[in-house]
């Protein structure tokens, strides 16, 4: 579970944008991370990252913000404590309406959460193409 102020989808979008701006490819990003943090990888037991790991983060294919994800975000200068991006607040009324529905019908929460995650994933994958 994400204990930060931004959502996993926000993290995914931020990582994807940072990789494009700073490194151009997921492979170059992974190589730069491993080079910069070679001491931590050797001495502190950090795991190397590879292009597949970076791609999973970019395409929102992760459910837990692990130390490895946090380290990648720090490397890319992404503030996990930041507030969500303002442009994402266009759905404030709709999300509030969904919250009210779930408050009156708590057994819908799991179904609604799954549906919203599937929609977000579909658009994230579409955007990645």
C-alpha positions in Angstrom: 0.0 0.0 0.0 1.2 3.5 -0.8 1.7 5.6 2.3 2.7 8.6 0.4 0.5 11.6 -0.6 0.6 10.8 -4.3 -1.0 7.7 -5.8 0.7 4.9 -7.6 -0.7 6.2 -10.9 0.8 9.6 -10.1 4.1 7.9 -9.4 3.9 6.0 -12.7 3.2 9.1 -14.7 6.0 11.1 -12.9 8.5 8.3 -13.5 7.5 7.9 -17.1 7.9 11.7 -17.7 11.2 11.9 -15.8 12.6 8.9 -17.8 11.7 10.6 -21.1 13.1 14.0 -20.0 16.3 12.8 -18.2 17.3 9.5 -19.8 15.3 9.0 -23.0 15.0 5.2 -22.5 14.2 2.9 -19.6 17.5 1.0 -20.2 19.5 4.2 -19.9 17.6 5.1 -16.7 18.3 1.7 -15.2 22.0 1.9 -16.2 22.4 5.4 -14.8 20.7 4.4 -11.5 22.9 1.4 -11.1 26.1 3.4 -11.9 25.2 6.2 -9.5 24.2 3.8 -6.7 26.9 1.1 -7.2 28.2 1.6 -3.7 24.8 1.1 -2.1 24.2 -1.9 -4.4 27.5 -3.5 -3.3 27.7 -2.4 0.3 24.1 -1.9 1.6 22.3 -4.7 -0.2 20.3 -2.5 -2.6 19.0 -4.5 -5.6 20.1 -3.4 -9.1 17.3 -2.2 -11.3 16.8 -3.2 -14.9 14.8 -1.9 -17.8 11.9 -4.2 -17.0 11.6 -2.8 -13.5 11.6 0.7 -14.7 9.0 -0.2 -17.4 6.7 -1.8 -14.8 6.8 1.5 -12.8 6.2 3.6 -16.0 3.2 1.4 -17.0 1.7 1.3 -13.4 2.3 -2.4 -13.1 3.1 -2.2 -9.4 0.9 -2.3 -6.3 3.4 -1.5 -3.4 5.8 1.4 -3.1 8.9 -0.6 -2.0 12.2 0.9 -1.0 13.4 0.1 -4.5 10.6 2.2 -6.0 11.3 5.0 -3.5 15.0 4.9 -4.4 14.2 5.1 -8.1 11.9 8.1 -7.5 14.6 9.8 -5.4 17.1 9.2 -8.2 14.7 10.8 -10.6 14.0 13.7 -8.2 10.4 12.8 -7.8 8.9 14.0 -4.4 6.7 11.2 -3.1 5.4 13.6 -0.4 4.1 16.0 -3.0 0.4 16.8 -3.4 -1.3 15.3 -6.5 -0.9 17.3 -9.6 -3.6 20.0 -10.0 -4.7 18.9 -13.5 -5.9 15.6 -12.0 -8.4 17.4 -9.8 -10.8 17.7 -12.8 -12.6 14.7 -11.4 -13.1 16.0 -7.9 -16.9 16.1 -8.1 -17.1 12.6 -9.7 -14.8 11.1 -7.1 -16.8 12.7 -4.3 -19.9 11.2 -5.7 -18.3 7.8 -5.8 -17.2 8.3 -2.2 -20.8 9.0 -1.1 -22.0 5.9 -2.9 -19.4 3.7 -1.1 -20.3 5.3 2.2 -23.9 4.3 1.8 -23.0 0.9 0.3 -19.6 -0.3 1.7 -19.8 -3.7 0.0 -19.4 -1.8 -3.4 -15.9 -0.5 -2.4 -13.9 -3.5 -3.6 -15.8 -3.7 -6.9 -15.6 0.0 -7.6 -11.9 0.1 -6.6 -11.2 -2.8 -9.0 -13.1 -1.1 -11.8 -11.3 2.2 -11.4 -7.9 0.5 -11.3 -8.8 -1.3 -14.5 -9.8 1.9 -16.2 -6.7 3.7 -15.1 -4.5 0.8 -16.2 -6.2 0.7 -19.6 -5.5 4.4 -20.2 -2.0 4.1 -18.9 -1.3 1.3 -21.3 -2.9 3.2 -24.1 -0.8 6.3 -23.3 2.4 4.2 -23.2 2.0 3.1 -26.8 
